[in-house]
Amino acid sequence: MIGIVLGVLVLVIGGVVGGATYLSGHREKVQRTEYRAGHAAYLRADCEQAVGHLRRAMEHRPDRDIAVRTGQELQACQALLAARRKAVGAEPADALNVYLGYLSDSRAETLRLAVQRQVITLVEDVTPKDLVAADLCANLDEIEKAVDEALAAEGKVEPEITDASLTVAAGSADVRSTWLPPMLSACGKAWQKEGLDDRALEAFLRLRKEYPTSSFAGKVLPDIVEISYRVARENGKTLMFDLMELGTLAAGGREAQVALLNCTPMTASIMVAGPEAVSRTAKRSPGAKVYATYEQFASRGCPAGSTVARFWLLPGRYKVVIDLGEGRILYGDWTLRKAKAYITSVAWIRQAS
């Protein structure tokens, strides 16, 4: 009798163990199947599809390593979907703000790339005015970083992004030269209005250096002169020499002519703003020196063969700033009359500096 009971117990226990083993194997199989499907969708940034599979994978957790990866990818996708819900239907500037917030918080590289590509599309749609209104100028570096990282990934072997809301328009490689000049101009003017001269000047100078052929590069020159002139005056920089009027131009006409001799061993960057704004560069003059005093310069004058920068300008009052590099700034004013010829020079007097 005891033997019969023991036999039955063995059969029952064996059945239970076998059932548990089967159930565990089944749960592991379901977990792996759902994770593979969810992970594949995750790699495509198709979080709508990924979330369902990953949630079901989380319900079957025999494999701890898979469960950890599942949880990480599920959390990343849920964060992206939350950002998308905020961005869908929003103005481009507001959507851009949402995605920048996501990029700031997320470390999921696959999804970050998808969002960075969306940032490219948004910066092509947002207007400079909207960007300023949304206080995005403070995030200009973050926007550039997102665009640069997305463009750097172009051409590499990357998972195909199937989520239509996260795709990038064709021809985006030229996006920097399309969107950045007007943004630098708009943000620079906003900072200038707020009295943030250093930030404004940095934006304007960068615009002219990196995008010299952009129409915006010429438009910010008056702002550069205005800020530079004011800062030079406030910081006690050196005044330029006065103009000398030579007479009336034989050809007549409306414009005045100014010849500026660079009597320094430095390249002179000359910016002029008034009725019109122009800039010229006068290369360093061979044989030129830094003079100890004005009297020393006056007695010697400009060396023979000094370089000359010539200006043809509408009559009127102009502010002038000359940058000789390494913080050597001169500033002053020109008052030009119709059809008159003028001459002046620039020298660096150590005593005056």
Secondary structure, DSSP 8 states (H G I E B T S, - for coil): -HHHHHHHHHHHHHHHHHHHHHHHHHHHHHHHHHHHHHHHHHHTT-HHHHHHHHHHHHH--S-HHHHHHHHHHHHHHHHHHHHHHHHTTS-HHHHHHHHHHHHHH---HHHHHHHHHHHHHHHHHS-HHHHHHTT-GGGHHHHHHHHHHHHHHTTS-------GGG---TTGGGHHHHHHHHHHHHHHHHHHHTT-HHHHHHHHHHHHHH-TTSHHHHHTHHHHHHHHHHHHHHTT-EE----EEEEE-TT--S-EEEEEEE-SSS-EEEEEESSSEEEEEE---TT---BSSHHHHHHH-S-TT-EEEEEEE-SEEEEEEEE-STT-EEEEEEEE-TTEEEEEEE--BTTT-
